[in-house]
Amino acid sequence: MKCILALILAVAAVGSAATAGSAKSTPTSGRLHVAKECSQYQGTAGSFCTIVSANIPEIEPGMRVVYSSPLSDGILDSDIVLSSADGSAAGHVTLDVAKAKGRITFSGGTGTLEGFQADAKVSLDSSGALHWDGSYSFSE
């Protein structure tokens, strides 16, 4: 009887450890800080920028931000897709290029970005890198 009880407890402990290991390593909400470079961006529909760094592991360097609408009269107002091999998220950006200010939002995703939501300001630093600074969450 003691052996059976020990076996049941061992199986339960392994199951708990496996469940804990599969949980998202990122908190479900917090501050978002992303930097991207746009040397490949041409101002046309289908152009993209590349993520350089982010403070959450679901957004990795090398991921692309693809724009569905072209730049028009110095204003970018476009749906976007943040994509990688492991997932993607749909969003929208408005950016006044001359002022280097704008806003980006995300509302849902797939794979590693499932349930991703974000609202952030877009800004340009002196080195030419664009930044997203705001908040994010992952819905259950």
LOGUFI-48110 format. One line per 5 residues: number of its first residue (from 1); their letters; for each residue z, x, y of N, C-alpha, C. Coordinates in nm, 2 decimals. Atoms other than C-alpha are relative to their C-alpha. Last residue first. Layout:
N
NUM) a) Z:X:Y:Z:X:Y:Z:X:Y | ...
% end
This chain:
140
140) esfsy) -0.02:0.01:0.15:-2.17:-0.65:3.38:-0.11:-0.08:-0.06 | -0.05:0.12:0.04:-2.29:-0.56:3.73:0.01:0.00:-0.15 | 0.07:0.04:0.12:-2.32:-0.20:3.83:0.06:-0.13:-0.05 | -0.07:0.06:0.10:-2.23:-0.13:4.19:-0.09:-0.02:-0.12 | 0.07:0.04:0.12:-2.34:0.08:4.48:0.09:-0.07:-0.09
135) sgdwh) -0.08:0.04:0.12:-2.24:0.16:4.83:-0.09:-0.05:-0.11 | -0.05:0.14:-0.01:-2.39:0.34:5.13:0.09:-0.03:-0.12 | -0.15:0.00:-0.01:-2.56:0.67:5.21:0.05:-0.14:0.01 | -0.05:0.13:0.01:-2.92:0.73:5.11:0.15:0.01:0.00 | -0.13:0.03:0.06:-3.06:1.06:5.24:0.02:-0.15:-0.01
130) lagss) -0.05:0.14:-0.03:-3.40:1.19:5.33:0.12:-0.02:-0.08 | -0.04:0.08:0.11:-3.45:1.57:5.33:0.04:-0.14:0.05 | 0.11:0.09:0.04:-3.65:1.72:5.62:0.04:-0.08:-0.12 | 0.09:-0.07:0.10:-3.42:2.02:5.67:-0.12:-0.08:-0.05 | 0.08:-0.10:-0.07:-3.27:1.87:5.99:-0.09:0.08:-0.09
125) dlsvk) -0.08:-0.11:-0.05:-3.15:1.56:5.80:-0.10:0.10:0.06 | 0.07:-0.13:0.02:-3.33:1.23:5.77:0.08:0.11:0.05 | 0.00:-0.09:-0.12:-3.15:0.89:5.73:-0.07:0.13:-0.04 | 0.09:-0.12:0.02:-3.16:0.59:5.51:0.00:0.08:0.12 | 0.07:-0.04:-0.11:-2.86:0.35:5.51:-0.09:0.12:-0.04
120) adaqf) -0.03:-0.13:-0.06:-2.75:0.21:5.18:-0.09:0.02:0.13 | 0.03:0.03:-0.14:-2.71:-0.11:4.98:0.03:0.13:0.08 | -0.04:-0.09:-0.11:-2.70:-0.08:4.61:-0.05:-0.05:0.13 | 0.02:0.06:-0.13:-2.72:-0.28:4.29:0.05:0.10:0.10 | -0.02:-0.08:-0.11:-2.76:-0.15:3.93:-0.03:-0.08:0.13
115) geltg) -0.10:0.06:-0.09:-2.73:-0.41:3.66:0.03:0.08:0.13 | -0.01:0.14:0.02:-2.92:-0.19:3.41:0.12:-0.05:0.09 | -0.02:0.07:-0.13:-2.98:0.15:3.56:0.02:-0.15:-0.01 | -0.12:-0.05:-0.06:-2.94:0.34:3.23:0.03:-0.06:0.14 | -0.05:-0.12:0.06:-3.19:0.11:3.07:0.13:0.05:0.06
110) tggsf) 0.01:0.00:0.14:-3.32:-0.16:3.31:0.06:0.14:-0.05 | 0.07:-0.10:0.06:-3.25:-0.25:3.67:0.00:-0.01:-0.15 | 0.02:0.02:0.14:-3.10:-0.49:3.92:-0.09:0.12:-0.06 | -0.06:0.12:0.06:-3.10:-0.54:4.29:-0.04:-0.01:-0.15 | 0.04:0.02:0.14:-3.15:-0.23:4.49:0.06:-0.12:-0.05
105) tirgk) -0.08:0.08:0.09:-3.14:-0.20:4.87:-0.06:0.00:-0.14 | 0.05:0.01:0.13:-3.26:0.06:5.12:0.09:-0.09:-0.08 | -0.09:0.06:0.09:-3.21:0.06:5.50:-0.07:-0.01:-0.14 | 0.04:0.12:0.07:-3.37:0.25:5.78:0.11:-0.04:-0.10 | -0.11:0.09:0.04:-3.36:0.54:6.02:-0.05:-0.12:-0.07
100) akavd) -0.06:-0.05:0.13:-3.58:0.84:6.08:0.12:-0.08:-0.04 | -0.15:-0.01:-0.02:-3.64:0.72:6.44:0.07:0.06:-0.12 | -0.03:-0.07:-0.12:-4.01:0.79:6.42:0.14:0.02:0.03 | 0.02:-0.14:0.02:-4.03:0.69:6.05:0.03:0.08:0.13 | 0.07:-0.04:-0.12:-3.88:0.35:6.10:-0.01:0.15:0.00
95) ltvhg) -0.02:-0.13:-0.06:-3.78:0.27:5.74:-0.09:0.01:0.13 | 0.06:0.00:-0.13:-3.75:-0.05:5.55:0.04:0.12:0.07 | -0.04:-0.09:-0.11:-3.68:-0.02:5.18:-0.08:-0.04:0.13 | 0.08:0.02:-0.12:-3.68:-0.26:4.89:0.05:0.10:0.10 | -0.06:0.00:-0.13:-3.55:-0.23:4.53:-0.10:-0.03:0.11
90) aasgd) 0.09:0.05:-0.10:-3.62:-0.24:4.16:0.08:-0.01:0.13 | -0.07:0.10:-0.08:-3.43:-0.01:3.92:-0.10:-0.05:0.11 | 0.05:0.02:-0.13:-3.56:0.19:3.63:0.08:-0.10:0.08 | -0.03:0.13:-0.07:-3.45:0.33:3.30:-0.07:0.00:0.14 | -0.11:0.08:0.06:-3.43:0.62:3.06:0.03:-0.13:0.07
85) asslv) 0.03:0.03:0.14:-3.77:0.79:3.12:0.11:-0.09:-0.06 | -0.01:-0.12:0.09:-3.70:0.78:3.49:-0.04:-0.05:-0.14 | 0.02:0.00:0.14:-3.77:0.53:3.77:0.02:0.14:-0.07 | -0.07:-0.13:0.03:-3.66:0.41:4.11:-0.02:0.01:-0.15 | -0.06:-0.01:0.14:-3.91:0.13:4.19:0.05:0.14:-0.01
80) idsdl) 0.00:-0.13:0.06:-3.99:0.03:4.55:0.05:-0.01:-0.15 | -0.07:0.01:0.12:-4.08:-0.28:4.75:-0.01:0.14:-0.06 | 0.06:-0.01:0.13:-4.20:-0.17:5.09:0.10:-0.03:-0.11 | -0.07:0.12:0.04:-4.15:-0.19:5.46:-0.06:-0.03:-0.14 | 0.01:0.02:0.15:-4.24:0.16:5.59:0.08:-0.12:-0.03
75) igdsl) -0.10:0.08:0.07:-4.30:0.16:5.96:-0.03:-0.01:-0.14 | -0.13:-0.07:0.00:-4.49:0.43:6.15:0.12:-0.07:-0.06 | -0.05:-0.02:-0.14:-4.78:0.20:6.23:0.14:0.06:0.01 | 0.09:0.06:-0.10:-4.82:0.11:5.86:0.07:0.01:0.14 | -0.06:-0.02:-0.14:-4.69:0.31:5.57:-0.09:-0.06:0.10
70) pssyv) 0.03:-0.12:-0.08:-4.84:0.17:5.25:0.08:0.01:0.13 | 0.08:0.03:-0.12:-4.69:-0.08:5.01:-0.02:0.13:0.08 | 0.11:0.09:0.04:-4.57:-0.04:4.64:-0.09:-0.03:0.13 | 0.02:0.10:-0.11:-4.36:0.27:4.70:-0.12:-0.09:-0.03 | 0.14:0.04:-0.02:-4.25:0.48:4.40:-0.01:-0.12:0.09
65) vrmgp) -0.01:0.12:-0.08:-3.91:0.66:4.40:-0.14:-0.04:0.04 | 0.09:0.04:-0.10:-3.92:0.92:4.13:0.03:-0.13:0.07 | 0.04:0.14:0.01:-3.64:1.07:3.92:-0.09:-0.02:0.12 | 0.13:0.01:0.06:-3.65:1.46:3.93:-0.04:-0.15:-0.02 | 0.11:-0.07:-0.06:-3.28:1.49:4.00:-0.13:-0.01:-0.08
60) eiepi) 0.01:-0.14:0.03:-3.08:1.22:3.82:-0.11:0.07:0.09 | 0.11:-0.05:-0.09:-2.96:0.88:3.93:-0.01:0.15:-0.01 | 0.11:0.08:0.03:-2.75:0.75:3.64:-0.12:0.03:0.08 | 0.09:-0.06:0.11:-2.52:1.05:3.68:-0.12:-0.09:-0.04 | -0.03:0.08:0.12:-2.37:0.92:4.02:-0.10:0.05:-0.11
55) nasvi) -0.14:-0.01:0.04:-2.34:1.15:4.32:0.04:-0.08:-0.12 | -0.07:0.13:-0.01:-2.71:1.21:4.36:0.14:0.02:-0.05 | -0.14:0.00:0.04:-2.94:1.51:4.41:0.06:-0.14:0.02 | -0.04:-0.14:0.00:-3.31:1.60:4.46:0.15:0.00:-0.05 | -0.14:-0.02:-0.02:-3.47:1.26:4.39:0.04:0.15:-0.02
50) tcfsg) -0.07:-0.04:0.12:-3.85:1.27:4.42:0.15:0.03:0.04 | -0.09:-0.11:-0.04:-4.07:1.08:4.67:0.08:0.03:-0.13 | -0.13:-0.01:0.05:-4.37:0.86:4.56:0.08:0.12:0.07 | -0.06:-0.13:-0.04:-4.70:0.73:4.67:0.14:0.00:-0.05 | 0.00:-0.08:0.12:-4.83:0.42:4.48:0.05:0.14:0.03
45) atgqy) -0.06:0.07:0.11:-4.93:0.24:4.80:-0.01:0.09:-0.12 | 0.08:0.11:0.06:-5.02:0.50:5.06:0.08:-0.07:-0.11 | 0.00:0.11:-0.09:-4.81:0.71:5.30:-0.08:-0.12:-0.06 | 0.12:0.00:-0.08:-4.90:1.03:5.11:-0.01:-0.12:0.10 | 0.02:0.14:-0.06:-4.56:1.11:4.96:-0.12:0.01:0.09
40) qscek) 0.11:0.06:0.07:-4.58:1.43:4.74:-0.04:-0.14:0.07 | 0.12:-0.08:-0.02:-4.36:1.64:4.98:-0.12:-0.06:-0.07 | 0.12:0.09:0.00:-4.11:1.35:5.00:-0.13:0.08:0.02 | 0.10:-0.07:-0.08:-3.77:1.50:4.92:-0.13:-0.07:-0.02 | 0.13:0.00:0.06:-3.47:1.30:4.81:-0.09:0.08:0.09
35) avhlr) 0.09:-0.08:-0.09:-3.09:1.31:4.87:-0.14:0.00:-0.08 | 0.13:-0.05:0.07:-2.86:1.04:4.73:-0.08:0.08:0.10 | 0.06:-0.11:-0.08:-2.50:0.95:4.82:-0.11:0.06:-0.08 | 0.13:-0.06:0.04:-2.36:0.62:4.70:-0.05:0.10:0.09 | 0.09:-0.05:-0.11:-2.00:0.51:4.75:-0.12:0.07:-0.07
30) gstpt) -0.05:-0.11:-0.08:-1.83:0.31:4.48:-0.10:0.03:0.11 | 0.04:0.01:-0.14:-1.88:0.05:4.20:0.06:0.12:0.08 | 0.09:0.11:-0.02:-1.87:0.01:3.83:-0.04:-0.02:0.14 | -0.08:0.12:-0.04:-1.72:0.36:3.79:-0.10:-0.11:0.02 | 0.00:0.03:-0.14:-1.97:0.60:3.62:0.09:-0.12:0.03
25) skasg) -0.08:-0.11:-0.06:-1.91:0.73:3.27:0.02:-0.02:0.15 | 0.07:-0.07:-0.11:-2.04:0.40:3.12:0.10:0.10:0.07 | -0.01:0.06:-0.13:-1.86:0.32:2.80:-0.07:0.08:0.11 | 0.13:0.06:-0.04:-2.00:0.46:2.48:0.01:-0.07:0.13 | 0.10:-0.10:-0.02:-1.71:0.71:2.42:-0.13:-0.07:0.05
20) ataas) -0.04:-0.07:-0.13:-1.44:0.44:2.46:-0.11:0.10:0.03 | 0.02:0.09:-0.11:-1.61:0.23:2.19:0.03:0.06:0.13 | 0.14:0.02:-0.01:-1.64:0.52:1.95:-0.03:-0.09:0.12 | 0.06:-0.12:-0.07:-1.28:0.61:2.01:-0.15:-0.01:0.02 | -0.04:0.00:-0.14:-1.16:0.26:1.94:-0.06:0.12:0.07
15) gvaav) 0.08:0.11:-0.07:-1.37:0.24:1.62:0.04:0.00:0.14 | 0.13:-0.05:-0.02:-1.22:0.58:1.50:-0.09:-0.11:0.07 | 0.00:-0.11:-0.10:-0.87:0.45:1.56:-0.14:0.06:0.03 | -0.02:0.07:-0.14:-0.93:0.12:1.38:-0.01:0.11:0.11 | 0.12:0.07:-0.04:-1.07:0.31:1.08:0.01:-0.06:0.13
10) alila) 0.10:-0.11:-0.03:-0.77:0.54:1.07:-0.13:-0.06:0.04 | -0.03:-0.05:-0.13:-0.53:0.24:1.10:-0.10:0.11:0.04 | 0.03:0.10:-0.10:-0.70:0.07:0.80:0.03:0.05:0.15 | 0.15:0.01:0.00:-0.69:0.39:0.59:-0.04:-0.10:0.11 | 0.05:-0.12:-0.07:-0.32:0.44:0.67:-0.15:0.00:0.02
5) lickm) -0.04:0.01:-0.14:-0.24:0.08:0.57:-0.05:0.12:0.08 | 0.09:0.10:-0.06:-0.44:0.12:0.25:0.03:-0.02:0.14 | 0.14:-0.07:-0.01:-0.26:0.45:0.17:-0.10:-0.10:0.06 | 0.00:-0.09:-0.11:0.08:0.29:0.24:-0.13:0.06:0.02 | 0.00:0.08:-0.12:0.00:0.00:0.00:0.00:0.09:0.13
% end
